[in-house]
Amino acid sequence: MFEQRIKTLGIILPEAIKPLGSYKPCIKVDNILLLSAILPLKDGSLMAQGKIGKDIDIHTAGECARQVVLNALSIIKDELGSLDLVKRCLRLCGYLAVTDTFYEHPKVLNYASNLIVDIFGDSGIHARSVVGCISLPMNSPLAIDFVFECLKD
């Protein structure tokens, strides 16, 4: 059902990204998937670099957030074999590299939240946190981590 929904939306998932350090991108504990913070990598490079509110506008940051969701779904598909084994999105936490005068954090993360709901419907409605950071790896404008519930084995 979710695999078909992605096709209907015209979304093509990228290859699952590889970790940049000594960690796993996804850990499955019982029926919970814990995803490490994911950067907006597309074709091996960051979509944008710098601080939101100075180097990057809200729309560009939002498009980066959407890419992070696609990267997350690729990691989940790699872990489970199919997105149809996802039961629901429980939580996401966004980390935004921002200036000290930027206060529009929710607008950026709405791009990610809305895409999750577009794909998973009511099962995509989730809890969320967002925090501003002084910097992120590779000068990324944002990173998002996720918690999903999957169907029991």
MODELLER restraints for C-alpha pairs under 7 A, 6 or more apart:
rsr = mdl.restraints
at = mdl.atoms
rsr.add(forms.Gaussian(group=physical.xy_distance, feature=features.Distance(at['CA:1:A'], at['CA:84:A']), mean=5.88, stdev=0.5))
rsr.add(forms.Gaussian(group=physical.xy_distance, feature=features.Distance(at['CA:2:A'], at['CA:83:A']), mean=5.98, stdev=0.5))
rsr.add(forms.Gaussian(group=physical.xy_distance, feature=features.Distance(at['CA:2:A'], at['CA:84:A']), mean=5.28, stdev=0.5))
rsr.add(forms.Gaussian(group=physical.xy_distance, feature=features.Distance(at['CA:2:A'], at['CA:119:A']), mean=6.51, stdev=0.5))
rsr.add(forms.Gaussian(group=physical.xy_distance, feature=features.Distance(at['CA:2:A'], at['CA:120:A']), mean=6.42, stdev=0.5))
rsr.add(forms.Gaussian(group=physical.xy_distance, feature=features.Distance(at['CA:3:A'], at['CA:83:A']), mean=5.88, stdev=0.5))
rsr.add(forms.Gaussian(group=physical.xy_distance, feature=features.Distance(at['CA:3:A'], at['CA:84:A']), mean=6.10, stdev=0.5))
rsr.add(forms.Gaussian(group=physical.xy_distance, feature=features.Distance(at['CA:5:A'], at['CA:119:A']), mean=6.08, stdev=0.5))
rsr.add(forms.Gaussian(group=physical.xy_distance, feature=features.Distance(at['CA:6:A'], at['CA:119:A']), mean=6.28, stdev=0.5))
rsr.add(forms.Gaussian(group=physical.xy_distance, feature=features.Distance(at['CA:13:A'], at['CA:70:A']), mean=5.93, stdev=0.5))
rsr.add(forms.Gaussian(group=physical.xy_distance, feature=features.Distance(at['CA:13:A'], at['CA:74:A']), mean=6.03, stdev=0.5))
rsr.add(forms.Gaussian(group=physical.xy_distance, feature=features.Distance(at['CA:14:A'], at['CA:71:A']), mean=6.60, stdev=0.5))
rsr.add(forms.Gaussian(group=physical.xy_distance, feature=features.Distance(at['CA:14:A'], at['CA:74:A']), mean=6.37, stdev=0.5))
rsr.add(forms.Gaussian(group=physical.xy_distance, feature=features.Distance(at['CA:15:A'], at['CA:74:A']), mean=6.27, stdev=0.5))
rsr.add(forms.Gaussian(group=physical.xy_distance, feature=features.Distance(at['CA:16:A'], at['CA:71:A']), mean=6.33, stdev=0.5))
rsr.add(forms.Gaussian(group=physical.xy_distance, feature=features.Distance(at['CA:16:A'], at['CA:74:A']), mean=4.81, stdev=0.5))
rsr.add(forms.Gaussian(group=physical.xy_distance, feature=features.Distance(at['CA:16:A'], at['CA:75:A']), mean=4.96, stdev=0.5))
rsr.add(forms.Gaussian(group=physical.xy_distance, feature=features.Distance(at['CA:16:A'], at['CA:78:A']), mean=6.68, stdev=0.5))
rsr.add(forms.Gaussian(group=physical.xy_distance, feature=features.Distance(at['CA:17:A'], at['CA:71:A']), mean=6.79, stdev=0.5))
rsr.add(forms.Gaussian(group=physical.xy_distance, feature=features.Distance(at['CA:19:A'], at['CA:25:A']), mean=6.05, stdev=0.5))
rsr.add(forms.Gaussian(group=physical.xy_distance, feature=features.Distance(at['CA:25:A'], at['CA:35:A']), mean=5.66, stdev=0.5))
rsr.add(forms.Gaussian(group=physical.xy_distance, feature=features.Distance(at['CA:25:A'], at['CA:36:A']), mean=5.09, stdev=0.5))
rsr.add(forms.Gaussian(group=physical.xy_distance, feature=features.Distance(at['CA:26:A'], at['CA:33:A']), mean=6.53, stdev=0.5))
rsr.add(forms.Gaussian(group=physical.xy_distance, feature=features.Distance(at['CA:26:A'], at['CA:34:A']), mean=5.61, stdev=0.5))
rsr.add(forms.Gaussian(group=physical.xy_distance, feature=features.Distance(at['CA:26:A'], at['CA:35:A']), mean=4.50, stdev=0.5))
rsr.add(forms.Gaussian(group=physical.xy_distance, feature=features.Distance(at['CA:26:A'], at['CA:36:A']), mean=6.24, stdev=0.5))
rsr.add(forms.Gaussian(group=physical.xy_distance, feature=features.Distance(at['CA:27:A'], at['CA:33:A']), mean=5.77, stdev=0.5))
rsr.add(forms.Gaussian(group=physical.xy_distance, feature=features.Distance(at['CA:27:A'], at['CA:34:A']), mean=5.27, stdev=0.5))
rsr.add(forms.Gaussian(group=physical.xy_distance, feature=features.Distance(at['CA:27:A'], at['CA:35:A']), mean=6.62, stdev=0.5))
rsr.add(forms.Gaussian(group=physical.xy_distance, feature=features.Distance(at['CA:28:A'], at['CA:34:A']), mean=6.41, stdev=0.5))
rsr.add(forms.Gaussian(group=physical.xy_distance, feature=features.Distance(at['CA:31:A'], at['CA:149:A']), mean=5.70, stdev=0.5))
rsr.add(forms.Gaussian(group=physical.xy_distance, feature=features.Distance(at['CA:31:A'], at['CA:150:A']), mean=5.13, stdev=0.5))
rsr.add(forms.Gaussian(group=physical.xy_distance, feature=features.Distance(at['CA:31:A'], at['CA:151:A']), mean=6.26, stdev=0.5))
rsr.add(forms.Gaussian(group=physical.xy_distance, feature=features.Distance(at['CA:31:A'], at['CA:152:A']), mean=5.51, stdev=0.5))
rsr.add(forms.Gaussian(group=physical.xy_distance, feature=features.Distance(at['CA:32:A'], at['CA:148:A']), mean=5.87, stdev=0.5))
rsr.add(forms.Gaussian(group=physical.xy_distance, feature=features.Distance(at['CA:32:A'], at['CA:149:A']), mean=4.61, stdev=0.5))
rsr.add(forms.Gaussian(group=physical.xy_distance, feature=features.Distance(at['CA:32:A'], at['CA:150:A']), mean=6.15, stdev=0.5))
rsr.add(forms.Gaussian(group=physical.xy_distance, feature=features.Distance(at['CA:33:A'], at['CA:147:A']), mean=5.65, stdev=0.5))
rsr.add(forms.Gaussian(group=physical.xy_distance, feature=features.Distance(at['CA:33:A'], at['CA:148:A']), mean=5.05, stdev=0.5))
rsr.add(forms.Gaussian(group=physical.xy_distance, feature=features.Distance(at['CA:33:A'], at['CA:149:A']), mean=6.05, stdev=0.5))
rsr.add(forms.Gaussian(group=physical.xy_distance, feature=features.Distance(at['CA:34:A'], at['CA:146:A']), mean=6.22, stdev=0.5))
rsr.add(forms.Gaussian(group=physical.xy_distance, feature=features.Distance(at['CA:34:A'], at['CA:147:A']), mean=4.87, stdev=0.5))
rsr.add(forms.Gaussian(group=physical.xy_distance, feature=features.Distance(at['CA:34:A'], at['CA:148:A']), mean=6.76, stdev=0.5))
rsr.add(forms.Gaussian(group=physical.xy_distance, feature=features.Distance(at['CA:35:A'], at['CA:145:A']), mean=5.63, stdev=0.5))
rsr.add(forms.Gaussian(group=physical.xy_distance, feature=features.Distance(at['CA:35:A'], at['CA:146:A']), mean=5.12, stdev=0.5))
rsr.add(forms.Gaussian(group=physical.xy_distance, feature=features.Distance(at['CA:35:A'], at['CA:147:A']), mean=6.22, stdev=0.5))
rsr.add(forms.Gaussian(group=physical.xy_distance, feature=features.Distance(at['CA:36:A'], at['CA:145:A']), mean=5.29, stdev=0.5))
rsr.add(forms.Gaussian(group=physical.xy_distance, feature=features.Distance(at['CA:37:A'], at['CA:143:A']), mean=5.58, stdev=0.5))
rsr.add(forms.Gaussian(group=physical.xy_distance, feature=features.Distance(at['CA:37:A'], at['CA:144:A']), mean=4.92, stdev=0.5))
rsr.add(forms.Gaussian(group=physical.xy_distance, feature=features.Distance(at['CA:37:A'], at['CA:145:A']), mean=4.04, stdev=0.5))
rsr.add(forms.Gaussian(group=physical.xy_distance, feature=features.Distance(at['CA:38:A'], at['CA:68:A']), mean=6.11, stdev=0.5))
rsr.add(forms.Gaussian(group=physical.xy_distance, feature=features.Distance(at['CA:38:A'], at['CA:143:A']), mean=5.18, stdev=0.5))
rsr.add(forms.Gaussian(group=physical.xy_distance, feature=features.Distance(at['CA:38:A'], at['CA:144:A']), mean=5.32, stdev=0.5))
rsr.add(forms.Gaussian(group=physical.xy_distance, feature=features.Distance(at['CA:38:A'], at['CA:145:A']), mean=6.08, stdev=0.5))
rsr.add(forms.Gaussian(group=physical.xy_distance, feature=features.Distance(at['CA:39:A'], at['CA:68:A']), mean=5.98, stdev=0.5))
rsr.add(forms.Gaussian(group=physical.xy_distance, feature=features.Distance(at['CA:39:A'], at['CA:140:A']), mean=6.86, stdev=0.5))
rsr.add(forms.Gaussian(group=physical.xy_distance, feature=features.Distance(at['CA:39:A'], at['CA:142:A']), mean=6.49, stdev=0.5))
rsr.add(forms.Gaussian(group=physical.xy_distance, feature=features.Distance(at['CA:39:A'], at['CA:143:A']), mean=4.74, stdev=0.5))
rsr.add(forms.Gaussian(group=physical.xy_distance, feature=features.Distance(at['CA:39:A'], at['CA:144:A']), mean=6.96, stdev=0.5))
rsr.add(forms.Gaussian(group=physical.xy_distance, feature=features.Distance(at['CA:40:A'], at['CA:46:A']), mean=5.63, stdev=0.5))
rsr.add(forms.Gaussian(group=physical.xy_distance, feature=features.Distance(at['CA:40:A'], at['CA:47:A']), mean=6.03, stdev=0.5))
rsr.add(forms.Gaussian(group=physical.xy_distance, feature=features.Distance(at['CA:40:A'], at['CA:64:A']), mean=5.17, stdev=0.5))
rsr.add(forms.Gaussian(group=physical.xy_distance, feature=features.Distance(at['CA:40:A'], at['CA:65:A']), mean=6.65, stdev=0.5))
rsr.add(forms.Gaussian(group=physical.xy_distance, feature=features.Distance(at['CA:40:A'], at['CA:67:A']), mean=5.49, stdev=0.5))
rsr.add(forms.Gaussian(group=physical.xy_distance, feature=features.Distance(at['CA:40:A'], at['CA:68:A']), mean=4.86, stdev=0.5))
rsr.add(forms.Gaussian(group=physical.xy_distance, feature=features.Distance(at['CA:41:A'], at['CA:47:A']), mean=6.06, stdev=0.5))
rsr.add(forms.Gaussian(group=physical.xy_distance, feature=features.Distance(at['CA:46:A'], at['CA:140:A']), mean=6.86, stdev=0.5))
rsr.add(forms.Gaussian(group=physical.xy_distance, feature=features.Distance(at['CA:47:A'], at['CA:64:A']), mean=6.40, stdev=0.5))
rsr.add(forms.Gaussian(group=physical.xy_distance, feature=features.Distance(at['CA:48:A'], at['CA:140:A']), mean=6.84, stdev=0.5))
rsr.add(forms.Gaussian(group=physical.xy_distance, feature=features.Distance(at['CA:48:A'], at['CA:141:A']), mean=6.84, stdev=0.5))
rsr.add(forms.Gaussian(group=physical.xy_distance, feature=features.Distance(at['CA:49:A'], at['CA:139:A']), mean=5.42, stdev=0.5))
rsr.add(forms.Gaussian(group=physical.xy_distance, feature=features.Distance(at['CA:49:A'], at['CA:140:A']), mean=5.00, stdev=0.5))
rsr.add(forms.Gaussian(group=physical.xy_distance, feature=features.Distance(at['CA:49:A'], at['CA:141:A']), mean=5.62, stdev=0.5))
rsr.add(forms.Gaussian(group=physical.xy_distance, feature=features.Distance(at['CA:50:A'], at['CA:56:A']), mean=6.69, stdev=0.5))
rsr.add(forms.Gaussian(group=physical.xy_distance, feature=features.Distance(at['CA:50:A'], at['CA:139:A']), mean=5.57, stdev=0.5))
rsr.add(forms.Gaussian(group=physical.xy_distance, feature=features.Distance(at['CA:50:A'], at['CA:140:A']), mean=6.18, stdev=0.5))
rsr.add(forms.Gaussian(group=physical.xy_distance, feature=features.Distance(at['CA:50:A'], at['CA:141:A']), mean=5.43, stdev=0.5))
rsr.add(forms.Gaussian(group=physical.xy_distance, feature=features.Distance(at['CA:51:A'], at['CA:97:A']), mean=5.11, stdev=0.5))
rsr.add(forms.Gaussian(group=physical.xy_distance, feature=features.Distance(at['CA:51:A'], at['CA:98:A']), mean=4.77, stdev=0.5))
rsr.add(forms.Gaussian(group=physical.xy_distance, feature=features.Distance(at['CA:51:A'], at['CA:99:A']), mean=6.29, stdev=0.5))
rsr.add(forms.Gaussian(group=physical.xy_distance, feature=features.Distance(at['CA:51:A'], at['CA:141:A']), mean=5.50, stdev=0.5))
rsr.add(forms.Gaussian(group=physical.xy_distance, feature=features.Distance(at['CA:52:A'], at['CA:58:A']), mean=6.94, stdev=0.5))
rsr.add(forms.Gaussian(group=physical.xy_distance, feature=features.Distance(at['CA:52:A'], at['CA:61:A']), mean=6.79, stdev=0.5))
rsr.add(forms.Gaussian(group=physical.xy_distance, feature=features.Distance(at['CA:52:A'], at['CA:97:A']), mean=6.15, stdev=0.5))
rsr.add(forms.Gaussian(group=physical.xy_distance, feature=features.Distance(at['CA:52:A'], at['CA:98:A']), mean=4.72, stdev=0.5))
rsr.add(forms.Gaussian(group=physical.xy_distance, feature=features.Distance(at['CA:52:A'], at['CA:99:A']), mean=6.68, stdev=0.5))
rsr.add(forms.Gaussian(group=physical.xy_distance, feature=features.Distance(at['CA:52:A'], at['CA:141:A']), mean=6.17, stdev=0.5))
rsr.add(forms.Gaussian(group=physical.xy_distance, feature=features.Distance(at['CA:53:A'], at['CA:98:A']), mean=6.16, stdev=0.5))
rsr.add(forms.Gaussian(group=physical.xy_distance, feature=features.Distance(at['CA:53:A'], at['CA:99:A']), mean=5.98, stdev=0.5))
rsr.add(forms.Gaussian(group=physical.xy_distance, feature=features.Distance(at['CA:53:A'], at['CA:102:A']), mean=5.74, stdev=0.5))
rsr.add(forms.Gaussian(group=physical.xy_distance, feature=features.Distance(at['CA:54:A'], at['CA:99:A']), mean=6.67, stdev=0.5))
rsr.add(forms.Gaussian(group=physical.xy_distance, feature=features.Distance(at['CA:58:A'], at['CA:108:A']), mean=5.87, stdev=0.5))
rsr.add(forms.Gaussian(group=physical.xy_distance, feature=features.Distance(at['CA:61:A'], at['CA:108:A']), mean=6.10, stdev=0.5))
rsr.add(forms.Gaussian(group=physical.xy_distance, feature=features.Distance(at['CA:61:A'], at['CA:141:A']), mean=6.91, stdev=0.5))
rsr.add(forms.Gaussian(group=physical.xy_distance, feature=features.Distance(at['CA:62:A'], at['CA:108:A']), mean=4.73, stdev=0.5))
rsr.add(forms.Gaussian(group=physical.xy_distance, feature=features.Distance(at['CA:62:A'], at['CA:109:A']), mean=6.63, stdev=0.5))
rsr.add(forms.Gaussian(group=physical.xy_distance, feature=features.Distance(at['CA:62:A'], at['CA:111:A']), mean=5.14, stdev=0.5))
rsr.add(forms.Gaussian(group=physical.xy_distance, feature=features.Distance(at['CA:63:A'], at['CA:111:A']), mean=6.96, stdev=0.5))
rsr.add(forms.Gaussian(group=physical.xy_distance, feature=features.Distance(at['CA:65:A'], at['CA:109:A']), mean=6.51, stdev=0.5))
rsr.add(forms.Gaussian(group=physical.xy_distance, feature=features.Distance(at['CA:65:A'], at['CA:111:A']), mean=6.18, stdev=0.5))
rsr.add(forms.Gaussian(group=physical.xy_distance, feature=features.Distance(at['CA:65:A'], at['CA:112:A']), mean=5.21, stdev=0.5))
rsr.add(forms.Gaussian(group=physical.xy_distance, feature=features.Distance(at['CA:66:A'], at['CA:111:A']), mean=5.86, stdev=0.5))
rsr.add(forms.Gaussian(group=physical.xy_distance, feature=features.Distance(at['CA:66:A'], at['CA:112:A']), mean=4.90, stdev=0.5))
rsr.add(forms.Gaussian(group=physical.xy_distance, feature=features.Distance(at['CA:66:A'], at['CA:115:A']), mean=6.74, stdev=0.5))
rsr.add(forms.Gaussian(group=physical.xy_distance, feature=features.Distance(at['CA:68:A'], at['CA:144:A']), mean=6.90, stdev=0.5))
rsr.add(forms.Gaussian(group=physical.xy_distance, feature=features.Distance(at['CA:69:A'], at['CA:112:A']), mean=6.12, stdev=0.5))
rsr.add(forms.Gaussian(group=physical.xy_distance, feature=features.Distance(at['CA:76:A'], at['CA:83:A']), mean=6.94, stdev=0.5))
rsr.add(forms.Gaussian(group=physical.xy_distance, feature=features.Distance(at['CA:77:A'], at['CA:83:A']), mean=5.44, stdev=0.5))
rsr.add(forms.Gaussian(group=physical.xy_distance, feature=features.Distance(at['CA:85:A'], at['CA:150:A']), mean=5.65, stdev=0.5))
rsr.add(forms.Gaussian(group=physical.xy_distance, feature=features.Distance(at['CA:85:A'], at['CA:151:A']), mean=5.49, stdev=0.5))
rsr.add(forms.Gaussian(group=physical.xy_distance, feature=features.Distance(at['CA:86:A'], at['CA:149:A']), mean=6.19, stdev=0.5))
rsr.add(forms.Gaussian(group=physical.xy_distance, feature=features.Distance(at['CA:86:A'], at['CA:150:A']), mean=4.18, stdev=0.5))
rsr.add(forms.Gaussian(group=physical.xy_distance, feature=features.Distance(at['CA:86:A'], at['CA:151:A']), mean=6.06, stdev=0.5))
rsr.add(forms.Gaussian(group=physical.xy_distance, feature=features.Distance(at['CA:87:A'], at['CA:123:A']), mean=6.80, stdev=0.5))
rsr.add(forms.Gaussian(group=physical.xy_distance, feature=features.Distance(at['CA:87:A'], at['CA:149:A']), mean=5.36, stdev=0.5))
rsr.add(forms.Gaussian(group=physical.xy_distance, feature=features.Distance(at['CA:87:A'], at['CA:150:A']), mean=4.57, stdev=0.5))
rsr.add(forms.Gaussian(group=physical.xy_distance, feature=features.Distance(at['CA:87:A'], at['CA:151:A']), mean=5.51, stdev=0.5))
rsr.add(forms.Gaussian(group=physical.xy_distance, feature=features.Distance(at['CA:88:A'], at['CA:123:A']), mean=4.50, stdev=0.5))
rsr.add(forms.Gaussian(group=physical.xy_distance, feature=features.Distance(at['CA:88:A'], at['CA:124:A']), mean=5.73, stdev=0.5))
rsr.add(forms.Gaussian(group=physical.xy_distance, feature=features.Distance(at['CA:88:A'], at['CA:148:A']), mean=5.84, stdev=0.5))
rsr.add(forms.Gaussian(group=physical.xy_distance, feature=features.Distance(at['CA:88:A'], at['CA:149:A']), mean=5.27, stdev=0.5))
rsr.add(forms.Gaussian(group=physical.xy_distance, feature=features.Distance(at['CA:88:A'], at['CA:150:A']), mean=6.76, stdev=0.5))
rsr.add(forms.Gaussian(group=physical.xy_distance, feature=features.Distance(at['CA:89:A'], at['CA:123:A']), mean=6.32, stdev=0.5))
rsr.add(forms.Gaussian(group=physical.xy_distance, feature=features.Distance(at['CA:89:A'], at['CA:124:A']), mean=5.05, stdev=0.5))
rsr.add(forms.Gaussian(group=physical.xy_distance, feature=features.Distance(at['CA:89:A'], at['CA:125:A']), mean=6.69, stdev=0.5))
rsr.add(forms.Gaussian(group=physical.xy_distance, feature=features.Distance(at['CA:89:A'], at['CA:126:A']), mean=5.74, stdev=0.5))
rsr.add(forms.Gaussian(group=physical.xy_distance, feature=features.Distance(at['CA:89:A'], at['CA:147:A']), mean=6.36, stdev=0.5))
rsr.add(forms.Gaussian(group=physical.xy_distance, feature=features.Distance(at['CA:89:A'], at['CA:148:A']), mean=4.40, stdev=0.5))
rsr.add(forms.Gaussian(group=physical.xy_distance, feature=features.Distance(at['CA:89:A'], at['CA:149:A']), mean=6.24, stdev=0.5))
rsr.add(forms.Gaussian(group=physical.xy_distance, feature=features.Distance(at['CA:90:A'], at['CA:126:A']), mean=4.83, stdev=0.5))
rsr.add(forms.Gaussian(group=physical.xy_distance, feature=features.Distance(at['CA:90:A'], at['CA:127:A']), mean=6.13, stdev=0.5))
rsr.add(forms.Gaussian(group=physical.xy_distance, feature=features.Distance(at['CA:90:A'], at['CA:147:A']), mean=5.46, stdev=0.5))
rsr.add(forms.Gaussian(group=physical.xy_distance, feature=features.Distance(at['CA:90:A'], at['CA:148:A']), mean=5.22, stdev=0.5))
rsr.add(forms.Gaussian(group=physical.xy_distance, feature=features.Distance(at['CA:90:A'], at['CA:149:A']), mean=6.64, stdev=0.5))
rsr.add(forms.Gaussian(group=physical.xy_distance, feature=features.Distance(at['CA:91:A'], at['CA:126:A']), mean=5.04, stdev=0.5))
rsr.add(forms.Gaussian(group=physical.xy_distance, feature=features.Distance(at['CA:91:A'], at['CA:127:A']), mean=4.56, stdev=0.5))
rsr.add(forms.Gaussian(group=physical.xy_distance, feature=features.Distance(at['CA:91:A'], at['CA:128:A']), mean=5.44, stdev=0.5))
rsr.add(forms.Gaussian(group=physical.xy_distance, feature=features.Distance(at['CA:91:A'], at['CA:146:A']), mean=5.69, stdev=0.5))
rsr.add(forms.Gaussian(group=physical.xy_distance, feature=features.Distance(at['CA:91:A'], at['CA:147:A']), mean=5.06, stdev=0.5))
rsr.add(forms.Gaussian(group=physical.xy_distance, feature=features.Distance(at['CA:91:A'], at['CA:148:A']), mean=6.99, stdev=0.5))
rsr.add(forms.Gaussian(group=physical.xy_distance, feature=features.Distance(at['CA:92:A'], at['CA:127:A']), mean=6.61, stdev=0.5))
rsr.add(forms.Gaussian(group=physical.xy_distance, feature=features.Distance(at['CA:92:A'], at['CA:128:A']), mean=5.00, stdev=0.5))
rsr.add(forms.Gaussian(group=physical.xy_distance, feature=features.Distance(at['CA:92:A'], at['CA:129:A']), mean=6.57, stdev=0.5))
rsr.add(forms.Gaussian(group=physical.xy_distance, feature=features.Distance(at['CA:92:A'], at['CA:144:A']), mean=6.67, stdev=0.5))
rsr.add(forms.Gaussian(group=physical.xy_distance, feature=features.Distance(at['CA:92:A'], at['CA:145:A']), mean=5.61, stdev=0.5))
rsr.add(forms.Gaussian(group=physical.xy_distance, feature=features.Distance(at['CA:92:A'], at['CA:146:A']), mean=4.35, stdev=0.5))
rsr.add(forms.Gaussian(group=physical.xy_distance, feature=features.Distance(at['CA:92:A'], at['CA:147:A']), mean=6.30, stdev=0.5))
rsr.add(forms.Gaussian(group=physical.xy_distance, feature=features.Distance(at['CA:93:A'], at['CA:128:A']), mean=5.61, stdev=0.5))
rsr.add(forms.Gaussian(group=physical.xy_distance, feature=features.Distance(at['CA:93:A'], at['CA:129:A']), mean=4.62, stdev=0.5))
rsr.add(forms.Gaussian(group=physical.xy_distance, feature=features.Distance(at['CA:93:A'], at['CA:130:A']), mean=5.48, stdev=0.5))
rsr.add(forms.Gaussian(group=physical.xy_distance, feature=features.Distance(at['CA:93:A'], at['CA:144:A']), mean=5.49, stdev=0.5))
rsr.add(forms.Gaussian(group=physical.xy_distance, feature=features.Distance(at['CA:93:A'], at['CA:145:A']), mean=5.37, stdev=0.5))
rsr.add(forms.Gaussian(group=physical.xy_distance, feature=features.Distance(at['CA:93:A'], at['CA:146:A']), mean=6.52, stdev=0.5))
rsr.add(forms.Gaussian(group=physical.xy_distance, feature=features.Distance(at['CA:94:A'], at['CA:109:A']), mean=6.78, stdev=0.5))
rsr.add(forms.Gaussian(group=physical.xy_distance, feature=features.Distance(at['CA:94:A'], at['CA:129:A']), mean=6.29, stdev=0.5))
rsr.add(forms.Gaussian(group=physical.xy_distance, feature=features.Distance(at['CA:94:A'], at['CA:130:A']), mean=4.52, stdev=0.5))
rsr.add(forms.Gaussian(group=physical.xy_distance, feature=features.Distance(at['CA:94:A'], at['CA:131:A']), mean=6.32, stdev=0.5))
rsr.add(forms.Gaussian(group=physical.xy_distance, feature=features.Distance(at['CA:94:A'], at['CA:143:A']), mean=5.87, stdev=0.5))
rsr.add(forms.Gaussian(group=physical.xy_distance, feature=features.Distance(at['CA:94:A'], at['CA:144:A']), mean=4.33, stdev=0.5))
rsr.add(forms.Gaussian(group=physical.xy_distance, feature=features.Distance(at['CA:94:A'], at['CA:145:A']), mean=6.65, stdev=0.5))
rsr.add(forms.Gaussian(group=physical.xy_distance, feature=features.Distance(at['CA:95:A'], at['CA:130:A']), mean=5.87, stdev=0.5))
rsr.add(forms.Gaussian(group=physical.xy_distance, feature=features.Distance(at['CA:95:A'], at['CA:131:A']), mean=5.11, stdev=0.5))
rsr.add(forms.Gaussian(group=physical.xy_distance, feature=features.Distance(at['CA:95:A'], at['CA:132:A']), mean=5.89, stdev=0.5))
rsr.add(forms.Gaussian(group=physical.xy_distance, feature=features.Distance(at['CA:95:A'], at['CA:133:A']), mean=6.40, stdev=0.5))
rsr.add(forms.Gaussian(group=physical.xy_distance, feature=features.Distance(at['CA:95:A'], at['CA:142:A']), mean=5.43, stdev=0.5))
rsr.add(forms.Gaussian(group=physical.xy_distance, feature=features.Distance(at['CA:95:A'], at['CA:143:A']), mean=5.18, stdev=0.5))
rsr.add(forms.Gaussian(group=physical.xy_distance, feature=features.Distance(at['CA:95:A'], at['CA:144:A']), mean=6.06, stdev=0.5))
rsr.add(forms.Gaussian(group=physical.xy_distance, feature=features.Distance(at['CA:96:A'], at['CA:131:A']), mean=6.23, stdev=0.5))
rsr.add(forms.Gaussian(group=physical.xy_distance, feature=features.Distance(at['CA:96:A'], at['CA:132:A']), mean=4.84, stdev=0.5))
rsr.add(forms.Gaussian(group=physical.xy_distance, feature=features.Distance(at['CA:96:A'], at['CA:133:A']), mean=5.64, stdev=0.5))
rsr.add(forms.Gaussian(group=physical.xy_distance, feature=features.Distance(at['CA:96:A'], at['CA:141:A']), mean=5.90, stdev=0.5))
rsr.add(forms.Gaussian(group=physical.xy_distance, feature=features.Distance(at['CA:96:A'], at['CA:142:A']), mean=4.38, stdev=0.5))
rsr.add(forms.Gaussian(group=physical.xy_distance, feature=features.Distance(at['CA:96:A'], at['CA:143:A']), mean=6.67, stdev=0.5))
rsr.add(forms.Gaussian(group=physical.xy_distance, feature=features.Distance(at['CA:97:A'], at['CA:132:A']), mean=5.87, stdev=0.5))
rsr.add(forms.Gaussian(group=physical.xy_distance, feature=features.Distance(at['CA:97:A'], at['CA:133:A']), mean=4.70, stdev=0.5))
rsr.add(forms.Gaussian(group=physical.xy_distance, feature=features.Distance(at['CA:97:A'], at['CA:134:A']), mean=5.50, stdev=0.5))
rsr.add(forms.Gaussian(group=physical.xy_distance, feature=features.Distance(at['CA:97:A'], at['CA:135:A']), mean=5.19, stdev=0.5))
rsr.add(forms.Gaussian(group=physical.xy_distance, feature=features.Distance(at['CA:97:A'], at['CA:136:A']), mean=6.32, stdev=0.5))
rsr.add(forms.Gaussian(group=physical.xy_distance, feature=features.Distance(at['CA:97:A'], at['CA:141:A']), mean=4.98, stdev=0.5))
rsr.add(forms.Gaussian(group=physical.xy_distance, feature=features.Distance(at['CA:97:A'], at['CA:142:A']), mean=5.83, stdev=0.5))
rsr.add(forms.Gaussian(group=physical.xy_distance, feature=features.Distance(at['CA:98:A'], at['CA:132:A']), mean=5.93, stdev=0.5))
rsr.add(forms.Gaussian(group=physical.xy_distance, feature=features.Distance(at['CA:98:A'], at['CA:133:A']), mean=6.23, stdev=0.5))
rsr.add(forms.Gaussian(group=physical.xy_distance, feature=features.Distance(at['CA:98:A'], at['CA:134:A']), mean=6.44, stdev=0.5))
rsr.add(forms.Gaussian(group=physical.xy_distance, feature=features.Distance(at['CA:105:A'], at['CA:130:A']), mean=6.71, stdev=0.5))
rsr.add(forms.Gaussian(group=physical.xy_distance, feature=features.Distance(at['CA:116:A'], at['CA:124:A']), mean=5.34, stdev=0.5))
rsr.add(forms.Gaussian(group=physical.xy_distance, feature=features.Distance(at['CA:117:A'], at['CA:124:A']), mean=4.44, stdev=0.5))
rsr.add(forms.Gaussian(group=physical.xy_distance, feature=features.Distance(at['CA:117:A'], at['CA:125:A']), mean=6.04, stdev=0.5))
rsr.add(forms.Gaussian(group=physical.xy_distance, feature=features.Distance(at['CA:136:A'], at['CA:142:A']), mean=6.97, stdev=0.5))
